[in-house]
């Protein structure tokens, strides 16, 4: 298979080649949680969805750590290749790999030792306690698999093999959906069955991704003395990706706590529906961003300023279309969105219909914010990317989730994300205007 030439082939052609594999990879990853939610909602009930929603921050932690080292090292690998420095590229892969191994061991050990206090902190109660135990114990056991799924996806994509990444995650996702149904319905394994299906699906993804390391096109090599100061560079450059993934967990945690205070378990059920919808939209936005990332990083390393701007504009067009589509679905079909996850009662619909309409307004700005975070990461401005993630993932919504409900009740909670995303978008445009003046000259 001929490898893509990221410095010479037309940007539009490269973007199209990366787009579908990247979206497929990120979207199918979200299907692991989405399939669990759909099957649990139908096979276990609303309390099962509430329990799953409380555990989502742990999944975000495991997957986000894989992104931390995978994207952090992958961007630096692509920049090194753009500069024709193959030794540095190998060193970045090596240190990122060992960091991933160390954290995988830590999560599986610490996760089981601290399982009860961690899940109590996340908000478990007597109603959902057994469901949390059933799903959570399996989830923690599979932590290394989830971590390496994200880690290898990033490196294989940056090694110019996006189709391998797509095949891996699609295969794992389909397997997860099929096993979800078998384990929950015919075999009556409940929450544990859903979690086991997710682990097996991710394990298949990792297995397929590992085949790239034995292919003739593979350039991901481990070296004996990688230069450990590069580990800090990997962490700094990848921290925004980690935070972006963790934003999902932080937002879920904050919303769950506030909803339990204002409306009880029903609010958590409705938010479980909304957060899973948001996961799909975020996955597509992430896919668009990951499609431009290797092109941006390689051309930045080679000083190709005009190709950087052209690549970013392609991403902006894609997230605009995505944002209009999903915002429109929320405004026009809120009851249908609800019915996709649970058999809605009148009580659930009364809360979910206005909640979906308000919350889905955030999807128009979300794609731009994710894209710009990836852009700054790819042009060696990880501080800007980190700032964007902090604003939209912790700072703005962390303040608003406590302030808006005081004035507007539960409606204020649903309004937090639209306000957060649009304020962040304004910040992004200011940062972008300043960065355009500092890009390297074209060569």
N, C-alpha and C positions, 0 to 999 in steps of 0.2 A: 504494500500500500504506500503510495507516494505521500510524503508528509507535507503539510501545508506550509507555504512560505509566507509568514506573517509580515514580512518587510516589503514584499514585492507584489503579491496578488492584490487585486482590487478590494478595497475595504468592504464594499457592499457584498461581494462574493464571499469573503471570509466570514462576515457577520451572519449571513444566511447559513453557511456551513456549520457555524457554532451554535446558532440560535436554537434550532429544534432539539439537538442533543442536550444542550444546557437546560432548556426548559423542561424537557422530559426527565432529566436527572433530578432537578430540584422539585418538580411537581410530584414525581413518583415517590420521592422521599417523604413528602407531606402525606401521601396516601397511607403510609404506615399508621399515622395517627388518625387520619380521616376514616380509614376502613375500620379501625378499632372502634371509633366513635359511632359509626353507622351500625355496626354489628352489635355493639354493646347496647346501644339505644333500643334496638329491636329485640335483642335476645336476653338482656339483663334488666334494662329499664333506666329511667332517668337518674336514679341514685348512682348507677354504674357510670353514667356520663359525668356526674359531679365528681366522683372519685378519680376518674381518668383525668379530668381537667386539673385537679389538684396536683397530679403527678407530672404534668407537662413540663414544669420548670426543670425536673431532673433530666427528661429527654433533651431539653434545650441545652442543659449543661454538657451532656455527653457529646451531642452532635456539635455543639459550639466549640468544644475543645478540639475536636477533629478539624473544624474550620480554622481555629486559631493557628495550628501548626501546618495544616494543609495549604490554606490560602496564603498565610504569612510566608511560608517557605516557597510556595509555588510562584508567587509574584516575584520574589527575589531570584528564583531560578530563571524565570522568563526574561527578567531584566539582564541577568548575567549572560544569557544566550544572545540577547540583542547586542551585547557588548563583545560577543565572541569569546567569553571567558567560561569555558566548559568546566574547568577545575572548580571554580567558585560555585557553579550550578550543582555539581555533585556534592560539594560540602554543605550547601543549604539543604539538600534533600536528606543527607545523613543526619545532621543535627535535628532536623524536624522529626525524622523517624524515631530517634531515640527519645525525644521529648514525648512523643505520642505513646510510646511503649510505657514510659514511666508513669504517665497520668492514667493510662488504662489500668495498670496494676493498683494504683492508689484508689481509683473510683470503685473497683469491685471489692476491695478490702474495706475501705472506709464506708462504702454504701451499706454493707451488711452490718457493720459494727454500730453505725449511727442511724440505722433506718428509722427506729421509732421516734427519737427526738426530731429528726429532720422532717418526717411526715407530719408530726404534731405542729411544728413550726409552719408548715405549708397550709395548715388549717383542717386537718382531719378531725372528724367527730365520731360519736358512737354510731350514728346512722350509717356512715360509709366506711367505718373502720375495717371491716372484713374485706370489702372490695379493694381498698387501698393496699392491704397486705397481699392479697392474691396477685394483683397486677404488679405492684411495686417491687416485690422480691424478685420476680422474674426480670423486670426491667433493669434492676441493679446488676443482676448476674450477667445480663447482656451488654453492660456498659462498654466493654472493649470493642464489641462488634459494631455498635453504633458509632463509636469514636473513629474507628478505622474505615468505616464506610465513608464518612465525610472527608477524612484525611486523604484517602486514596483517590476519591473522585476529583479533588482539587489538583493533585499532582498529575494524575493521568491526563486530565484536561489540559494542564499547562505543558505536558509533554506532547501536545499536538495530536492527541488521540481522543477527541470528543465522542466519537461513535462507540468506543469501548466503554466509556463511562455511561453512555445512554443505555447500551445493551445490559450492562450490569444492574443499573437501578430499575430499569423496566422489568427485568426478569425477577429481581427480588420483590418488587412491588406487586406484581401479578401473583407470585407465590404467597405473599402475605395475605392478599385478599382471599384467595382460594382456601388457605388454611384457616383464616379467620372464620369463614363460614363453616368449615368442617368441624373445627374445635368447639365453636360456640353452640351450633345448632344440633347436628347429629350426635356429637360426642358429649354435649352438655358440660363442657369444661369451664364455661363462664369467663370471668375476668382473666384467670390464669391462662386459659386457652388463647385469648386475644394477645396477651403479652408474648406467649411462646411463638405464635405465628409471626409476630414482628421480629423476634430474634432470629428465627429461621430464615425469614426473607432477607434480613440484613446480612446474615452469614453467607447466603448465596451471592449477594452483591459483592461482598468482600472477596469471595473466591474468584469471581469473574474478573474483578479489577486486578487481582494478583497475576492473572495470566498475562497482563501487559508487561510485567517485569521480565518475562521470558521470551518476549517477541523480538524480532530483529530490529524493530523501530524504537525499542526502549532505550532511553538515555538516562534513566533514573538509576544511578549507581551509588553504592555505599563505599566510602573511602575510610581508611584506617585512622587518619588524623585530620578531622574536619575543621579544626579551628573553632574552639567552643565559644569564642566571642560572637560568632555568627548566630548562636542560639538567642542572644538578646535581640539581634536584628530581626530574627524570625518572629519572636514574641511581640516586639513593638509593631512590626508591620501587619501582623495577623490579629492584633488585639481588637481592631475595629470589627473584623468579621466575627470574632468571638462575641463581642458585645452586641452585634446585630442579632445574632442567634439568641443570646441571653435576654435581649429586650423582650422577646416573646414570653420567656419565662417570668421576667420581672413584671411585665404588664399583667400577665395572667394572675400572678400572686397578688398584686395590688387590687385588681378588679375583684378577685374572689373574696378578699378580706372585706372590702367595702360593700359588696353585694350581700354578703352574709349579715352584715350589720343592718343594712337598709331594707332588704326584702327576703332574706333567708335563703334556703336551699333552692327555691324556684329561680332566684336570680342567677345562681351558679349554673343551673341547667340551661337557662337562656344564653348566658355568656358562653357556655360550652359550645352551643350552636354557632354563635357569632365568631368565637375565636377559631373554630375549625374552618369557617368560611374565610376568615382573615388569613389563615395559614395557607390556603390555596392561592389567594391573591399574592401574598408575600412570596410564595414559592415561584410563581410565574415572574414576578418582578426580580427576584434573585436570579432566575434563569436568564433573563435578559441581561442583567448586570454581569453574570459570569460568562456570557457569550462575548462581551466586549473586553473582559479583563485580560486574557492572554494577548489579544491584539494591542491593547493599550500599553501593557507592561513591556512587551517586546519592542514596540515602536518608540516608547519613551527611552528605553535603553539605547536605541540607535539614533535618537535625536530627531525623529520624524514628526515635527510639530503639526504639519497639515493633516497627516493621517490620524493624529490624536483627535483633532477637532472633528474630522469626518466620522470617526468611530463613535465618538460621544453623541453626535447628532443622530446617528442611526439608532442608538439606544434610546434617545429622547423620543423619537418617533414611535418606537415600539411601546414604551411605557405610557405614552399618551393614549394610544389605541386601547391598551389593556385597562387603563384607569377609567376611561369613558364606558367601556363595556361592563365592568363589574359594579361601578357606581349605579349605572342604569338598572342592573338586575336587582340591586337592593331597593331602589326607589320604587320599581314597578312590580316586583314579585316577592315581597317579604314573607308572605305566608308560605309560598312554595319553598323558599329557603329553609324555613322552619320544618316543614313536612318532610324534607329530605333526610332529616336526622332523627326525628321522633314522631310518634303518633300524637299530634298536638291536641291537647285539651283546650277548652275555651279559655282557661286561666293562663296557659302557656302562650296562646296566640295573643291575648290581650296585652301581654308584656313584650313578646318578641317582635310583633309587627312594627311598632314605633321604634323599638331598639335597633332593629336591622336597618330601617330607613335612615336613622341618624348616624349610626356607626359606619355604614357603607360609604358615606360621604368622604371618609378619610382615604378611601382607596385611590382617588384621583391623584392625590399628592404623594401617597406612599411610594409609588414606583419611582418617581423622580428622586426622592430622598435616598432610597436604596441604591439607585444608579450613581448618584453623585458621591455617595460614600465609597463605592467601588472605584470610581474614577480617581478620587484623590489618593486612594490606597495604591493604585496602579502607577501614579506619577510621583511616588515617593513623598506624599504628604499625609502620612498616617495620622498626624496630629489633627488635621482637618477632618479626616474620616472618623476618628475617635470622637471628636467634638460633636459631629452630626449624630452619631449613635447615642452619645450621652444625652443630647437634647431631646431626641424623639423617644428614646428608650427608658430614660430614668428621670431626667430633670423636669422637663415641662409636664409630662403626664403624671410624674410622681407628685408634683405640686397640685395640679388640677384635679386629680382623682380624689383629693381631700377637700379642695375648695369648692368646686362646682356643685357637688351634692348638697352642700350646706345651703346654697341658694336655690337649686332646682330639683333637689331630691334625686331619685333614680335616673331621671332624664339627664341630669348633670353628669352622671357616670357614663352614660352612652355618648355624651357629647365630648368627652375628654379626647378621644383619638382624632376626630376631625380637626379640632382646634390645634392639637399637638402637631399633626402632620403639616398643616398649612403654615403654621409659624415656622416650623423647621425648614420648609421649602423656601421661605423668604430668606432665612439665614444662609441656605445653600447657594442661592443666587448671588448674594453678596460675596461669599467666599470664592465662587467661581469667577466672578468679574475680576477679583484681585489676582487669582491664579493664572488667568489667561495671559497676563502681562509678563509672567515669570517663566513660561515654558521655554525649553531649549530651542535654539534656532534649528530650522529644517536643514537636513543634509541630503 
